[in-house]
Amino acid sequence: MAEQDVTDVDAYIASFPEGRRAVLERLRALIRSAAPLADETISYRMPTYTQGGAPLVFFAGWKEHVALYAVPVFEGGLEASVAPFRAAKDTVRFPVASPLPEELVTSIVTEIVARRTAS
């Protein structure tokens, strides 16, 4: 995981080796695209996206995977697509040895934003 004293997302990503850095940059771009009104910060030592002052999603890089956090359980087809990547109730892990499932990441973040907007 990244150095614990990073203060912004650029520094967080820069603290990783080149291969994982590219995956984290792409994950960041997908989140920002799916949640264009979200604010970006560091919280719990991870890149965090908030909207209306409430967290939407967090991401982190690890040795073997990148992860999204605070991912709720979805209904139907979206949850079926997420299920192979679920590591815990609210954690979704994507192995860095495999291509990042970009459409799935976008769908996850889009659904989280829709839920937040509806509540």
C-alpha positions in Angstrom: 0.0 0.0 0.0 1.1 3.6 -0.5 3.0 5.7 2.0 0.8 6.6 4.9 1.6 10.3 4.9 0.3 11.2 1.4 -1.9 14.3 1.3 -3.4 14.1 -2.2 -4.4 11.5 -4.7 -1.5 12.4 -7.1 1.0 11.7 -4.3 -0.8 8.5 -3.3 -0.6 7.1 -6.9 3.0 8.3 -7.3 4.0 6.2 -4.3 3.3 2.9 -6.2 5.5 1.1 -8.7 4.9 2.0 -12.4 2.7 -1.0 -13.3 0.3 -0.5 -10.4 0.4 3.2 -10.9 -1.0 2.9 -14.4 -3.9 0.7 -13.1 -4.6 3.2 -10.3 -4.6 6.1 -12.7 -7.1 4.3 -14.9 -9.3 3.5 -11.9 -9.2 7.1 -10.8 -10.2 8.3 -14.3 -13.1 5.9 -14.4 -14.3 7.0 -11.0 -14.0 10.7 -12.0 -15.9 10.1 -15.2 -18.7 8.2 -13.5 -18.9 10.7 -10.7 -18.0 14.1 -12.3 -19.5 16.1 -9.4 -17.6 14.3 -6.7 -14.8 15.9 -4.7 -11.5 14.1 -4.5 -9.6 13.8 -1.2 -7.6 11.4 1.0 -9.5 9.8 3.8 -8.5 6.7 5.8 -5.2 7.0 3.9 -7.0 6.2 0.6 -8.3 8.3 -2.3 -11.9 9.1 -1.5 -14.7 10.6 -3.6 -17.4 12.5 -1.8 -20.6 14.2 -3.0 -22.6 16.5 -0.8 -20.1 15.9 2.0 -20.8 12.2 2.1 -18.4 9.5 0.9 -19.3 7.7 -2.4 -16.4 5.4 -2.9 -12.7 4.9 -1.9 -10.0 3.1 -3.7 -6.6 1.6 -2.8 -3.7 -0.1 -4.3 -2.1 -3.3 -3.0 0.6 -5.6 -4.1 -1.6 -8.0 -6.0 -4.9 -6.0 -6.5 -6.6 -2.7 -6.5 -9.8 -2.3 -4.5 -12.9 -0.3 -4.3 -14.4 0.2 -0.8 -17.8 1.0 0.6 -19.4 -0.8 -2.4 -23.0 -1.7 -1.4 -24.7 -4.9 -2.4 -26.6 -4.4 -5.6 -29.6 -6.0 -7.1 -29.8 -8.5 -9.9 -27.3 -8.4 -12.8 -25.0 -5.8 -11.4 -24.4 -7.8 -8.2 -23.9 -11.0 -10.3 -21.2 -9.1 -12.2 -19.6 -7.8 -9.0 -19.8 -11.1 -7.1 -16.6 -12.7 -8.6 -14.6 -9.7 -7.3 -16.2 -9.3 -3.9 -13.7 -9.9 -1.1 -16.0 -8.8 1.7 -19.5 -7.3 2.0 -18.3 -3.8 0.9 -15.0 -4.5 -0.8 -14.4 -5.3 -4.4 -10.9 -6.4 -5.5 -9.5 -6.4 -9.1 -6.3 -8.4 -9.6 -3.5 -6.3 -11.2 -2.5 -9.3 -13.2 -5.8 -9.1 -15.2 -7.2 -6.2 -17.2 -9.2 -3.8 -15.2 -13.0 -4.4 -15.9 -13.6 -0.8 -16.9 -17.3 -1.2 -17.7 -17.9 -2.9 -14.4 -16.1 -0.1 -12.5 -18.1 2.5 -14.3 -21.4 0.7 -13.5 -20.5 0.3 -9.8 -19.7 4.0 -9.4 -22.7 5.1 -11.5 -25.0 3.1 -9.4 -23.5 4.4 -6.1 -23.9 8.0 -7.4 -27.6 7.2 -8.4 -28.3 5.8 -5.0 -26.7 8.8 -3.2 -28.6 11.2 -5.5 -31.9 9.4 -4.8 -31.6 9.5 -1.1 
